[in-house]
Amino acid sequence: MDQADPREIQTLQMYLNEYGQQIELLTQQLSMIEQQRLEAAAAIETLRAIEENRDSTVLLPIGGGAFLRVNVLDAGHVLVNVGADVSVERASADAVEYLGDRITELEAVEKKVAGSVEQLHGQATEISRRLEAAYRGARQAQAGQGGS
C-alpha cells in the first residue's frame, strides 16, 4: 500500500461505527424478543396450572414486586392481547395454542435477527481488518517520510 488515504480511513471508521450501532440495535431487539417469548411461555405454564387446579389461589402481580392472592373466577376463558392494544376473549385451550404459535413466530424472528447480527459482525470484522491495514500503511508512510 503506497500512502493511506485519510478519506478512506475516515470512511472505513464511519462504516465501522454504523455497523456497531446496527449491531447494538439488533441486540436490543433480540433481548425484547426473548423477553416476549419468556412471557408467553410463562403465561402458558400459568394457564395450564390454573386449569389443573381450578379451586386454587394464585398470585397476581400488581407491579413494584407486589402480589395479591386471588381466586380465579373463570379459568376457562382468557383475555389475550393480539396486538395494537386489542385484546380478545378466548377459551383457555385456544389461548394456550395462540401463545404457542406466538412463541414459534418469535423464535423464527429471533433466528432471523441473530443471523443479521452475525452477518453484521462479519462485515464489521472485515472493515476492521481494512482499517487496521490502512493505519499500518499510514504509519509506514509516516515512518518513511520521517527517516528521509
N, CA, C and O atoms as a GROMACS GRO file, in nm:
protein
  592
    1MET      N    1   0.086  -0.118   0.000
    1MET     CA    2   0.000   0.000   0.000
    1MET      C    3   0.089   0.122   0.000
    1MET      O    4   0.177   0.135   0.085
    2ASP      N    5   0.068   0.212  -0.094
    2ASP     CA    6   0.153   0.331  -0.100
    2ASP      C    7   0.127   0.418   0.020
    2ASP      O    8   0.176   0.389   0.130
    3GLN      N    9   0.051   0.520   0.003
    3GLN     CA   10   0.018   0.608   0.114
    3GLN      C   11  -0.130   0.590   0.144
    3GLN      O   12  -0.213   0.591   0.054
    4ALA      N   13  -0.162   0.574   0.272
    4ALA     CA   14  -0.302   0.555   0.312
    4ALA      C   15  -0.378   0.684   0.288
    4ALA      O   16  -0.333   0.793   0.325
    5ASP      N   17  -0.492   0.672   0.227
    5ASP     CA   18  -0.578   0.787   0.200
    5ASP      C   19  -0.657   0.820   0.326
    5ASP      O   20  -0.734   0.736   0.374
    6PRO      N   21  -0.640   0.940   0.380
    6PRO     CA   22  -0.714   0.976   0.503
    6PRO      C   23  -0.866   0.968   0.485
    6PRO      O   24  -0.938   0.938   0.580
    7ARG      N   25  -0.913   0.994   0.363
    7ARG     CA   26  -1.057   0.985   0.338
    7ARG      C   27  -1.104   0.840   0.348
    7ARG      O   28  -1.213   0.813   0.399
    8GLU      N   29  -1.020   0.747   0.299
    8GLU     CA   30  -1.056   0.605   0.309
    8GLU      C   31  -1.062   0.562   0.456
    8GLU      O   32  -1.154   0.491   0.496
    9ILE      N   33  -0.965   0.606   0.534
    9ILE     CA   34  -0.965   0.573   0.677
    9ILE      C   35  -1.089   0.629   0.743
    9ILE      O   36  -1.154   0.560   0.822
   10GLN      N   37  -1.121   0.754   0.711
   10GLN     CA   38  -1.240   0.817   0.771
   10GLN      C   39  -1.368   0.743   0.730
   10GLN      O   40  -1.457   0.722   0.812
   11THR      N   41  -1.376   0.705   0.604
   11THR     CA   42  -1.494   0.632   0.554
   11THR      C   43  -1.506   0.496   0.622
   11THR      O   44  -1.615   0.457   0.665
   12LEU      N   45  -1.395   0.424   0.631
   12LEU     CA   46  -1.398   0.294   0.697
   12LEU      C   47  -1.440   0.307   0.843
   12LEU      O   48  -1.517   0.226   0.894
   13GLN      N   49  -1.388   0.408   0.911
   13GLN     CA   50  -1.424   0.430   1.052
   13GLN      C   51  -1.573   0.461   1.064
   13GLN      O   52  -1.639   0.416   1.158
   14MET      N   53  -1.626   0.539   0.968
   14MET     CA   54  -1.768   0.572   0.970
   14MET      C   55  -1.852   0.445   0.952
   14MET      O   56  -1.950   0.424   1.023
   15TYR      N   57  -1.813   0.359   0.854
   15TYR     CA   58  -1.885   0.234   0.833
   15TYR      C   59  -1.878   0.145   0.958
   15TYR      O   60  -1.977   0.084   0.997
   16LEU      N   61  -1.762   0.138   1.018
   16LEU     CA   62  -1.745   0.056   1.138
   16LEU      C   63  -1.837   0.105   1.251
   16LEU      O   64  -1.898   0.025   1.321
   17ASN      N   65  -1.846   0.236   1.267
   17ASN     CA   66  -1.935   0.294   1.369
   17ASN      C   67  -2.081   0.261   1.339
   17ASN      O   68  -2.158   0.227   1.429
   18GLU      N   69  -2.119   0.273   1.211
   18GLU     CA   70  -2.258   0.243   1.173
   18GLU      C   71  -2.291   0.097   1.199
   18GLU      O   72  -2.398   0.066   1.251
   19TYR      N   73  -2.200   0.008   1.162
   19TYR     CA   74  -2.223  -0.134   1.188
   19TYR      C   75  -2.235  -0.160   1.339
   19TYR      O   76  -2.319  -0.238   1.382
   20GLY      N   77  -2.152  -0.094   1.416
   20GLY     CA   78  -2.160  -0.110   1.562
   20GLY      C   79  -2.295  -0.068   1.616
   20GLY      O   80  -2.352  -0.134   1.702
   21GLN      N   81  -2.347   0.044   1.564
   21GLN     CA   82  -2.479   0.092   1.608
   21GLN      C   83  -2.590  -0.004   1.566
   21GLN      O   84  -2.682  -0.031   1.642
   22GLN      N   85  -2.580  -0.056   1.443
   22GLN     CA   86  -2.681  -0.152   1.395
   22GLN      C   87  -2.678  -0.279   1.478
   22GLN      O   88  -2.782  -0.334   1.513
   23ILE      N   89  -2.559  -0.326   1.510
   23ILE     CA   90  -2.546  -0.446   1.592
   23ILE      C   91  -2.608  -0.423   1.729
   23ILE      O   92  -2.676  -0.510   1.783
   24GLU      N   93  -2.584  -0.305   1.786
   24GLU     CA   94  -2.641  -0.273   1.918
   24GLU      C   95  -2.793  -0.271   1.913
   24GLU      O   96  -2.859  -0.325   2.003
   25LEU      N   97  -2.850  -0.210   1.809
   25LEU     CA   98  -2.996  -0.205   1.796
   25LEU      C   99  -3.056  -0.345   1.779
   25LEU      O  100  -3.157  -0.377   1.840
   26LEU      N  101  -2.992  -0.426   1.695
   26LEU     CA  102  -3.044  -0.562   1.674
   26LEU      C  103  -3.029  -0.646   1.800
   26LEU      O  104  -3.114  -0.732   1.827
   27THR      N  105  -2.923  -0.624   1.877
   27THR     CA  106  -2.905  -0.697   2.001
   27THR      C  107  -3.014  -0.659   2.102
   27THR      O  108  -3.065  -0.744   2.174
   28GLN      N  109  -3.050  -0.531   2.105
   28GLN     CA  110  -3.161  -0.488   2.191
   28GLN      C  111  -3.291  -0.552   2.145
   28GLN      O  112  -3.373  -0.593   2.227
   29GLN      N  113  -3.310  -0.560   2.014
   29GLN     CA  114  -3.430  -0.623   1.960
   29GLN      C  115  -3.434  -0.771   1.999
   29GLN      O  116  -3.540  -0.823   2.033
   30LEU      N  117  -3.320  -0.838   1.993
   30LEU     CA  118  -3.313  -0.978   2.035
   30LEU      C  119  -3.354  -0.993   2.182
   30LEU      O  120  -3.425  -1.088   2.217
   31SER      N  121  -3.311  -0.902   2.266
   31SER     CA  122  -3.348  -0.907   2.408
   31SER      C  123  -3.499  -0.891   2.426
   31SER      O  124  -3.559  -0.961   2.508
   32MET      N  125  -3.558  -0.800   2.351
   32MET     CA  126  -3.703  -0.780   2.362
   32MET      C  127  -3.779  -0.903   2.313
   32MET      O  128  -3.879  -0.942   2.372
   33ILE      N  129  -3.732  -0.962   2.204
   33ILE     CA  130  -3.797  -1.083   2.151
   33ILE      C  131  -3.788  -1.195   2.254
   33ILE      O  132  -3.886  -1.265   2.278
   34GLU      N  133  -3.670  -1.212   2.313
   34GLU     CA  134  -3.652  -1.317   2.414
   34GLU      C  135  -3.744  -1.292   2.533
   34GLU      O  136  -3.802  -1.387   2.587
   35GLN      N  137  -3.758  -1.167   2.575
   35GLN     CA  138  -3.847  -1.134   2.687
   35GLN      C  139  -3.992  -1.170   2.654
   35GLN      O  140  -4.063  -1.227   2.737
   36GLN      N  141  -4.036  -1.138   2.533
   36GLN     CA  142  -4.172  -1.171   2.491
   36GLN      C  143  -4.192  -1.322   2.487
   36GLN      O  144  -4.298  -1.372   2.527
   37ARG      N  145  -4.091  -1.394   2.440
   37ARG     CA  146  -4.100  -1.539   2.432
   37ARG      C  147  -4.112  -1.600   2.572
   37ARG      O  148  -4.192  -1.690   2.595
   38LEU      N  149  -4.031  -1.548   2.665
   38LEU     CA  150  -4.035  -1.598   2.803
   38LEU      C  151  -4.170  -1.567   2.869
   38LEU      O  152  -4.223  -1.650   2.943
   39GLU      N  153  -4.224  -1.449   2.843
   39GLU     CA  154  -4.354  -1.412   2.899
   39GLU      C  155  -4.465  -1.502   2.845
   39GLU      O  156  -4.554  -1.544   2.919
   40ALA      N  157  -4.460  -1.532   2.716
   40ALA     CA  158  -4.562  -1.620   2.657
   40ALA      C  159  -4.551  -1.761   2.715
   40ALA      O  160  -4.652  -1.824   2.744
   41ALA      N  161  -4.429  -1.809   2.733
   41ALA     CA  162  -4.409  -1.943   2.792
   41ALA      C  163  -4.460  -1.945   2.937
   41ALA      O  164  -4.521  -2.043   2.979
   42ALA      N  165  -4.434  -1.839   3.011
   42ALA     CA  166  -4.482  -1.831   3.149
   42ALA      C  167  -4.635  -1.827   3.153
   42ALA      O  168  -4.696  -1.887   3.241
   43ALA      N  169  -4.695  -1.756   3.059
   43ALA     CA  170  -4.842  -1.749   3.053
   43ALA      C  171  -4.901  -1.887   3.024
   43ALA      O  172  -5.001  -1.925   3.084
   44ILE      N  173  -4.839  -1.961   2.933
   44ILE     CA  174  -4.886  -2.097   2.902
   44ILE      C  175  -4.877  -2.184   3.026
   44ILE      O  176  -4.971  -2.256   3.060
   45GLU      N  177  -4.766  -2.177   3.094
   45GLU     CA  178  -4.747  -2.257   3.216
   45GLU      C  179  -4.850  -2.221   3.322
   45GLU      O  180  -4.906  -2.308   3.388
   46THR      N  181  -4.876  -2.092   3.338
   46THR     CA  182  -4.973  -2.047   3.436
   46THR      C  183  -5.113  -2.093   3.400
   46THR      O  184  -5.187  -2.141   3.486
   47LEU      N  185  -5.151  -2.080   3.273
   47LEU     CA  186  -5.285  -2.123   3.229
   47LEU      C  187  -5.304  -2.272   3.252
   47LEU      O  188  -5.411  -2.315   3.294
   48ARG      N  189  -5.202  -2.351   3.224
   48ARG     CA  190  -5.212  -2.496   3.246
   48ARG      C  191  -5.223  -2.528   3.394
   48ARG      O  192  -5.300  -2.616   3.433
   49ALA      N  193  -5.148  -2.457   3.478
   49ALA     CA  194  -5.154  -2.480   3.622
   49ALA      C  195  -5.291  -2.443   3.678
   49ALA      O  196  -5.345  -2.513   3.763
   50ILE      N  197  -5.347  -2.334   3.631
   50ILE     CA  198  -5.479  -2.291   3.677
   50ILE      C  199  -5.584  -2.391   3.631
   50ILE      O  200  -5.676  -2.423   3.707
   51GLU      N  201  -5.572  -2.440   3.510
   51GLU     CA  202  -5.667  -2.538   3.456
   51GLU      C  203  -5.666  -2.665   3.540
   51GLU      O  204  -5.771  -2.724   3.565
   52GLU      N  205  -5.547  -2.707   3.583
   52GLU     CA  206  -5.535  -2.830   3.664
   52GLU      C  207  -5.589  -2.811   3.806
   52GLU      O  208  -5.641  -2.906   3.864
   53ASN      N  209  -5.577  -2.691   3.861
   53ASN     CA  210  -5.619  -2.663   3.999
   53ASN      C  211  -5.719  -2.548   4.001
   53ASN      O  212  -5.686  -2.438   4.045
   54ARG      N  213  -5.837  -2.572   3.952
   54ARG     CA  214  -5.937  -2.466   3.936
   54ARG      C  215  -5.973  -2.394   4.066
   54ARG      O  216  -6.007  -2.276   4.064
   55ASP      N  217  -5.966  -2.463   4.177
   55ASP     CA  218  -6.007  -2.402   4.304
   55ASP      C  219  -5.891  -2.340   4.380
   55ASP      O  220  -5.907  -2.300   4.496
   56SER      N  221  -5.774  -2.331   4.317
   56SER     CA  222  -5.658  -2.282   4.390
   56SER      C  223  -5.651  -2.130   4.387
   56SER      O  224  -5.713  -2.063   4.305
   57THR      N  225  -5.573  -2.079   4.478
   57THR     CA  226  -5.544  -1.936   4.485
   57THR      C  227  -5.417  -1.910   4.406
   57THR      O  228  -5.321  -1.987   4.415
   58VAL      N  229  -5.416  -1.800   4.329
   58VAL     CA  230  -5.297  -1.766   4.251
   58VAL      C  231  -5.246  -1.629   4.296
   58VAL      O  232  -5.319  -1.550   4.356
   59LEU      N  233  -5.119  -1.605   4.267
   59LEU     CA  234  -5.060  -1.475   4.297
   59LEU      C  235  -5.071  -1.386   4.173
   59LEU      O  236  -5.030  -1.426   4.064
   60LEU      N  237  -5.127  -1.268   4.190
   60LEU     CA  238  -5.146  -1.173   4.081
   60LEU      C  239  -5.047  -1.059   4.098
   60LEU      O  240  -5.057  -0.983   4.195
   61PRO      N  241  -4.951  -1.044   4.006
   61PRO     CA  242  -4.857  -0.933   4.018
   61PRO      C  243  -4.929  -0.800   3.992
   61PRO      O  244  -5.001  -0.786   3.893
   62ILE      N  245  -4.909  -0.704   4.080
   62ILE     CA  246  -4.974  -0.574   4.064
   62ILE      C  247  -4.872  -0.464   4.040
   62ILE      O  248  -4.907  -0.346   4.036
   63GLY      N  249  -4.744  -0.502   4.025
   63GLY     CA  250  -4.639  -0.404   3.998
   63GLY      C  251  -4.554  -0.377   4.120
   63GLY      O  252  -4.598  -0.396   4.234
   64GLY      N  253  -4.434  -0.332   4.097
   64GLY     CA  254  -4.344  -0.296   4.206
   64GLY      C  255  -4.303  -0.415   4.291
   64GLY      O  256  -4.260  -0.397   4.406
   65GLY      N  257  -4.314  -0.535   4.238
   65GLY     CA  258  -4.279  -0.654   4.314
   65GLY      C  259  -4.384  -0.695   4.416
   65GLY      O  260  -4.357  -0.778   4.502
   66ALA      N  261  -4.505  -0.637   4.406
   66ALA     CA  262  -4.614  -0.670   4.498
   66ALA      C  263  -4.713  -0.764   4.429
   66ALA      O  264  -4.736  -0.755   4.308
   67PHE      N  265  -4.770  -0.855   4.508
   67PHE     CA  266  -4.865  -0.954   4.456
   67PHE      C  267  -4.988  -0.960   4.544
   67PHE      O  268  -4.982  -0.930   4.663
   68LEU      N  269  -5.100  -0.999   4.484
   68LEU     CA  270  -5.223  -1.025   4.558
   68LEU      C  271  -5.255  -1.174   4.544
   68LEU      O  272  -5.232  -1.233   4.438
   69ARG      N  273  -5.309  -1.233   4.650
   69ARG     CA  274  -5.363  -1.369   4.640
   69ARG      C  275  -5.507  -1.355   4.592
   69ARG      O  276  -5.587  -1.285   4.654
   70VAL      N  277  -5.538  -1.422   4.481
   70VAL     CA  278  -5.673  -1.410   4.425
   70VAL      C  279  -5.725  -1.547   4.384
   70VAL      O  280  -5.649  -1.640   4.358
   71ASN      N  281  -5.856  -1.556   4.380
   71ASN     CA  282  -5.922  -1.676   4.328
   71ASN      C  283  -5.967  -1.643   4.186
   71ASN      O  284  -6.025  -1.537   4.161
   72VAL      N  285  -5.941  -1.732   4.094
   72VAL     CA  286  -5.978  -1.712   3.954
   72VAL      C  287  -6.126  -1.745   3.939
   72VAL      O  288  -6.170  -1.855   3.972
   73LEU      N  289  -6.203  -1.647   3.889
   73LEU     CA  290  -6.347  -1.665   3.874
   73LEU      C  291  -6.381  -1.751   3.753
   73LEU      O  292  -6.472  -1.834   3.760
   74ASP      N  293  -6.310  -1.731   3.642
   74ASP     CA  294  -6.341  -1.803   3.519
   74ASP      C  295  -6.211  -1.852   3.458
   74ASP      O  296  -6.150  -1.783   3.376
   75ALA      N  297  -6.168  -1.972   3.498
   75ALA     CA  298  -6.043  -2.027   3.447
   75ALA      C  299  -6.057  -2.077   3.303
   75ALA      O  300  -5.957  -2.109   3.239
   76GLY      N  301  -6.177  -2.085   3.254
   76GLY     CA  302  -6.200  -2.137   3.120
   76GLY      C  303  -6.183  -2.034   3.009
   76GLY      O  304  -6.178  -2.069   2.892
   77HIS      N  305  -6.175  -1.906   3.047
   77HIS     CA  306  -6.164  -1.801   2.945
   77HIS      C  307  -6.052  -1.704   2.983
   77HIS      O  308  -6.030  -1.674   3.100
   78VAL      N  309  -5.983  -1.655   2.880
   78VAL     CA  310  -5.868  -1.568   2.900
   78VAL      C  311  -5.876  -1.452   2.802
   78VAL      O  312  -5.919  -1.470   2.688
   79LEU      N  313  -5.837  -1.333   2.846
   79LEU     CA  314  -5.823  -1.220   2.754
   79LEU      C  315  -5.680  -1.222   2.702
   79LEU      O  316  -5.585  -1.222   2.780
   80VAL      N  317  -5.666  -1.223   2.569
   80VAL     CA  318  -5.535  -1.232   2.505
   80VAL      C  319  -5.513  -1.109   2.420
   80VAL      O  320  -5.597  -1.073   2.338
   81ASN      N  321  -5.398  -1.044   2.440
   81ASN     CA  322  -5.362  -0.930   2.356
   81ASN      C  323  -5.316  -0.983   2.221
   81ASN      O  324  -5.223  -1.062   2.213
   82VAL      N  325  -5.383  -0.938   2.115
   82VAL     CA  326  -5.349  -0.984   1.980
   82VAL      C  327  -5.274  -0.877   1.901
   82VAL      O  328  -5.253  -0.893   1.781
   83GLY      N  329  -5.235  -0.769   1.966
   83GLY     CA  330  -5.159  -0.663   1.902
   83GLY      C  331  -5.236  -0.534   1.892
   83GLY      O  332  -5.359  -0.534   1.898
   84ALA      N  333  -5.164  -0.424   1.878
   84ALA     CA  334  -5.223  -0.291   1.864
   84ALA      C  335  -5.318  -0.260   1.979
   84ALA      O  336  -5.422  -0.197   1.959
   85ASP      N  337  -5.282  -0.305   2.099
   85ASP     CA  338  -5.364  -0.285   2.219
   85ASP      C  339  -5.506  -0.338   2.205
   85ASP      O  340  -5.600  -0.283   2.262
   86VAL      N  341  -5.521  -0.446   2.128
   86VAL     CA  342  -5.650  -0.513   2.111
   86VAL      C  343  -5.643  -0.647   2.181
   86VAL      O  344  -5.553  -0.727   2.156
   87SER      N  345  -5.738  -0.672   2.270
   87SER     CA  346  -5.747  -0.800   2.340
   87SER      C  347  -5.877  -0.868   2.303
   87SER      O  348  -5.980  -0.804   2.283
   88VAL      N  349  -5.870  -1.001   2.293
   88VAL     CA  350  -5.989  -1.079   2.263
   88VAL      C  351  -6.003  -1.189   2.368
   88VAL      O  352  -5.904  -1.237   2.423
   89GLU      N  353  -6.127  -1.227   2.393
   89GLU     CA  354  -6.150  -1.335   2.488
   89GLU      C  355  -6.143  -1.468   2.414
   89GLU      O  356  -6.202  -1.485   2.307
   90ARG      N  357  -6.067  -1.561   2.474
   90ARG     CA  358  -6.053  -1.694   2.414
   90ARG      C  359  -6.067  -1.798   2.523
   90ARG      O  360  -6.044  -1.772   2.641
   91ALA      N  361  -6.106  -1.916   2.481
   91ALA     CA  362  -6.106  -2.029   2.574
   91ALA      C  363  -5.960  -2.054   2.614
   91ALA      O  364  -5.869  -2.029   2.536
   92SER      N  365  -5.940  -2.104   2.734
   92SER     CA  366  -5.804  -2.126   2.784
   92SER      C  367  -5.720  -2.210   2.689
   92SER      O  368  -5.605  -2.178   2.662
   93ALA      N  369  -5.778  -2.318   2.637
   93ALA     CA  370  -5.704  -2.405   2.545
   93ALA      C  371  -5.666  -2.330   2.418
   93ALA      O  372  -5.556  -2.347   2.365
   94ASP      N  373  -5.757  -2.246   2.368
   94ASP     CA  374  -5.728  -2.166   2.250
   94ASP      C  375  -5.619  -2.063   2.279
   94ASP      O  376  -5.534  -2.035   2.194
   95ALA      N  377  -5.623  -2.007   2.398
   95ALA     CA  378  -5.521  -1.910   2.438
   95ALA      C  379  -5.384  -1.976   2.445
   95ALA      O  380  -5.284  -1.918   2.402
   96VAL      N  381  -5.379  -2.097   2.500
   96VAL     CA  382  -5.252  -2.171   2.506
   96VAL      C  383  -5.201  -2.198   2.365
   96VAL      O  384  -5.082  -2.181   2.338
   97GLU      N  385  -5.289  -2.238   2.276
   97GLU     CA  386  -5.249  -2.264   2.137
   97GLU      C  387  -5.199  -2.135   2.071
   97GLU      O  388  -5.097  -2.135   2.003
   98TYR      N  389  -5.272  -2.026   2.091
   98TYR     CA  390  -5.232  -1.897   2.034
   98TYR      C  391  -5.094  -1.856   2.085
   98TYR      O  392  -5.008  -1.815   2.007
   99LEU      N  393  -5.074  -1.869   2.216
   99LEU     CA  394  -4.944  -1.832   2.273
   99LEU      C  395  -4.833  -1.923   2.224
   99LEU      O  396  -4.720  -1.878   2.203
  100GLY      N  397  -4.863  -2.050   2.205
  100GLY     CA  398  -4.764  -2.143   2.148
  100GLY      C  399  -4.725  -2.103   2.007
  100GLY      O  400  -4.608  -2.106   1.970
  101ASP      N  401  -4.825  -2.065   1.927
  101ASP     CA  402  -4.797  -2.018   1.791
  101ASP      C  403  -4.714  -1.890   1.795
  101ASP      O  404  -4.625  -1.870   1.713
  102ARG      N  405  -4.745  -1.804   1.890
  102ARG     CA  406  -4.670  -1.678   1.906
  102ARG      C  407  -4.524  -1.708   1.940
  102ARG      O  408  -4.434  -1.642   1.888
  103ILE      N  409  -4.501  -1.805   2.026
  103ILE     CA  410  -4.364  -1.844   2.060
  103ILE      C  411  -4.289  -1.892   1.936
  103ILE      O  412  -4.173  -1.858   1.916
  104THR      N  413  -4.357  -1.972   1.855
  104THR     CA  414  -4.296  -2.022   1.731
  104THR      C  415  -4.258  -1.906   1.639
  104THR      O  416  -4.149  -1.905   1.581
  105GLU      N  417  -4.348  -1.809   1.626
  105GLU     CA  418  -4.321  -1.691   1.543
  105GLU      C  419  -4.202  -1.613   1.599
  105GLU      O  420  -4.114  -1.570   1.524
  106LEU      N  421  -4.200  -1.594   1.730
  106LEU     CA  422  -4.091  -1.519   1.793
  106LEU      C  423  -3.958  -1.589   1.774
  106LEU      O  424  -3.856  -1.524   1.752
  107GLU      N  425  -3.957  -1.722   1.782
  107GLU     CA  426  -3.833  -1.797   1.761
  107GLU      C  427  -3.783  -1.780   1.619
  107GLU      O  428  -3.662  -1.771   1.596
  108ALA      N  429  -3.875  -1.776   1.521
  108ALA     CA  430  -3.836  -1.757   1.381
  108ALA      C  431  -3.776  -1.617   1.362
  108ALA      O  432  -3.674  -1.601   1.294
  109VAL      N  433  -3.841  -1.517   1.421
  109VAL     CA  434  -3.790  -1.379   1.410
  109VAL      C  435  -3.655  -1.369   1.480
  109VAL      O  436  -3.562  -1.305   1.430
  110GLU      N  437  -3.644  -1.432   1.596
  110GLU     CA  438  -3.519  -1.430   1.673
  110GLU      C  439  -3.405  -1.490   1.589
  110GLU      O  440  -3.294  -1.438   1.588
  111LYS      N  441  -3.434  -1.599   1.521
  111LYS     CA  442  -3.332  -1.664   1.437
  111LYS      C  443  -3.288  -1.572   1.323
  111LYS      O  444  -3.170  -1.562   1.292
  112LYS      N  445  -3.385  -1.505   1.263
  112LYS     CA  446  -3.356  -1.414   1.152
  112LYS      C  447  -3.272  -1.295   1.200
  112LYS      O  448  -3.174  -1.257   1.135
  113VAL      N  449  -3.309  -1.236   1.313
  113VAL     CA  450  -3.235  -1.122   1.367
  113VAL      C  451  -3.094  -1.165   1.408
  113VAL      O  452  -2.998  -1.091   1.386
  114ALA      N  453  -3.082  -1.283   1.469
  114ALA     CA  454  -2.950  -1.334   1.509
  114ALA      C  455  -2.862  -1.354   1.385
  114ALA      O  456  -2.742  -1.328   1.390
  115GLY      N  457  -2.920  -1.399   1.275
  115GLY     CA  458  -2.846  -1.412   1.150
  115GLY      C  459  -2.797  -1.278   1.099
  115GLY      O  460  -2.685  -1.267   1.049
  116SER      N  461  -2.882  -1.176   1.111
  116SER     CA  462  -2.842  -1.041   1.070
  116SER      C  463  -2.728  -0.989   1.156
  116SER      O  464  -2.634  -0.927   1.105
  117VAL      N  465  -2.735  -1.016   1.286
  117VAL     CA  466  -2.628  -0.973   1.377
  117VAL      C  467  -2.498  -1.042   1.338
  117VAL      O  468  -2.392  -0.979   1.333
  118GLU      N  469  -2.506  -1.171   1.310
  118GLU     CA  470  -2.386  -1.246   1.271
  118GLU      C  471  -2.327  -1.191   1.142
  118GLU      O  472  -2.205  -1.177   1.130
  119GLN      N  473  -2.413  -1.161   1.046
  119GLN     CA  474  -2.367  -1.105   0.919
  119GLN      C  475  -2.300  -0.969   0.941
  119GLN      O  476  -2.195  -0.941   0.884
  120LEU      N  477  -2.361  -0.885   1.023
  120LEU     CA  478  -2.303  -0.753   1.052
  120LEU      C  479  -2.168  -0.766   1.124
  120LEU      O  480  -2.076  -0.690   1.097
  121HIS      N  481  -2.158  -0.863   1.215
  121HIS     CA  482  -2.031  -0.887   1.282
  121HIS      C  483  -1.923  -0.921   1.180
  121HIS      O  484  -1.810  -0.873   1.189
  122GLY      N  485  -1.958  -1.006   1.083
  122GLY     CA  486  -1.862  -1.044   0.979
  122GLY      C  487  -1.818  -0.924   0.897
  122GLY      O  488  -1.699  -0.908   0.867
  123GLN      N  489  -1.913  -0.839   0.860
  123GLN     CA  490  -1.880  -0.720   0.782
  123GLN      C  491  -1.796  -0.623   0.864
  123GLN      O  492  -1.702  -0.562   0.813
  124ALA      N  493  -1.831  -0.608   0.992
  124ALA     CA  494  -1.754  -0.519   1.079
  124ALA      C  495  -1.612  -0.570   1.097
  124ALA      O  496  -1.518  -0.491   1.103
  125THR      N  497  -1.596  -0.700   1.107
  125THR     CA  498  -1.462  -0.759   1.120
  125THR      C  499  -1.380  -0.731   0.995
  125THR      O  500  -1.262  -0.697   1.004
  126GLU      N  501  -1.442  -0.745   0.879
  126GLU     CA  502  -1.371  -0.717   0.754
  126GLU      C  503  -1.330  -0.570   0.746
  126GLU      O  504  -1.218  -0.538   0.705
  127ILE      N  505  -1.419  -0.481   0.784
  127ILE     CA  506  -1.386  -0.338   0.783
  127ILE      C  507  -1.275  -0.310   0.883
  127ILE      O  508  -1.186  -0.229   0.856
  128SER      N  509  -1.279  -0.373   0.998
  128SER     CA  510  -1.173  -0.356   1.098
  128SER      C  511  -1.038  -0.397   1.040
  128SER      O  512  -0.938  -0.329   1.062
  129ARG      N  513  -1.035  -0.508   0.967
  129ARG     CA  514  -0.910  -0.552   0.904
  129ARG      C  515  -0.860  -0.449   0.802
  129ARG      O  516  -0.742  -0.416   0.799
  130ARG      N  517  -0.951  -0.400   0.722
  130ARG     CA  518  -0.913  -0.299   0.622
  130ARG      C  519  -0.865  -0.171   0.689
  130ARG      O  520  -0.769  -0.109   0.644
  131LEU      N  521  -0.933  -0.133   0.796
  131LEU     CA  522  -0.895  -0.012   0.869
  131LEU      C  523  -0.757  -0.029   0.932
  131LEU      O  524  -0.675   0.063   0.929
  132GLU      N  525  -0.733  -0.145   0.989
  132GLU     CA  526  -0.604  -0.173   1.050
  132GLU      C  527  -0.492  -0.169   0.945
  132GLU      O  528  -0.384  -0.117   0.970
  133ALA      N  529  -0.520  -0.225   0.828
  133ALA     CA  530  -0.421  -0.222   0.720
  133ALA      C  531  -0.396  -0.078   0.675
  133ALA      O  532  -0.282  -0.040   0.646
  134ALA      N  533  -0.500   0.002   0.668
  134ALA     CA  534  -0.485   0.142   0.628
  134ALA      C  535  -0.402   0.219   0.732
  134ALA      O  536  -0.317   0.300   0.697
  135TYR      N  537  -0.428   0.193   0.861
  135TYR     CA  538  -0.349   0.258   0.967
  135TYR      C  539  -0.202   0.216   0.959
  135TYR      O  540  -0.112   0.298   0.975
  136ARG      N  541  -0.179   0.087   0.935
  136ARG     CA  542  -0.041   0.038   0.922
  136ARG      C  543   0.028   0.108   0.807
  136ARG      O  544   0.143   0.151   0.818
  137GLY      N  545  -0.043   0.119   0.695
  137GLY     CA  546   0.014   0.188   0.578
  137GLY      C  547   0.045   0.333   0.609
  137GLY      O  548   0.147   0.386   0.566
  138ALA      N  549  -0.045   0.398   0.684
  138ALA     CA  550  -0.022   0.538   0.720
  138ALA      C  551   0.100   0.552   0.810
  138ALA      O  552   0.180   0.644   0.794
  139ARG      N  553   0.116   0.459   0.906
  139ARG     CA  554   0.231   0.465   0.997
  139ARG      C  555   0.361   0.439   0.920
  139ARG      O  556   0.462   0.506   0.943
  140GLN      N  557   0.356   0.342   0.829
  140GLN     CA  558   0.476   0.311   0.750
  140GLN      C  559   0.514   0.429   0.661
  140GLN      O  560   0.632   0.461   0.647
  141ALA      N  561   0.413   0.492   0.602
  141ALA     CA  562   0.440   0.608   0.517
  141ALA      C  563   0.498   0.721   0.601
  141ALA      O  564   0.590   0.790   0.558
  142GLN      N  565   0.445   0.740   0.720
  142GLN     CA  566   0.493   0.845   0.810
  142GLN      C  567   0.635   0.814   0.854
  142GLN      O  568   0.718   0.905   0.860
  143ALA      N  569   0.663   0.689   0.886
  143ALA     CA  570   0.799   0.650   0.928
  143ALA      C  571   0.896   0.668   0.812
  143ALA      O  572   1.010   0.708   0.833
  144GLY      N  573   0.850   0.639   0.692
  144GLY     CA  574   0.937   0.655   0.574
  144GLY      C  575   0.968   0.800   0.547
  144GLY      O  576   1.079   0.832   0.504
  145GLN      N  577   0.872   0.890   0.571
  145GLN     CA  578   0.895   1.033   0.550
  145GLN      C  579   0.985   1.090   0.658
  145GLN      O  580   1.067   1.177   0.630
  146GLY      N  581   0.970   1.041   0.780
  146GLY     CA  582   1.049   1.092   0.892
  146GLY      C  583   1.194   1.051   0.880
  146GLY      O  584   1.281   1.123   0.927
  147GLY      N  585   1.224   0.937   0.818
  147GLY     CA  586   1.360   0.886   0.806
  147GLY      C  587   1.435   0.946   0.688
  147GLY      O  588   1.557   0.929   0.680
  148SER      N  589   1.368   1.018   0.597
  148SER     CA  590   1.433   1.073   0.478
  148SER      C  591   1.512   1.196   0.505
  148SER      O  592   1.572   1.253   0.414
   0.00000   0.00000   0.00000
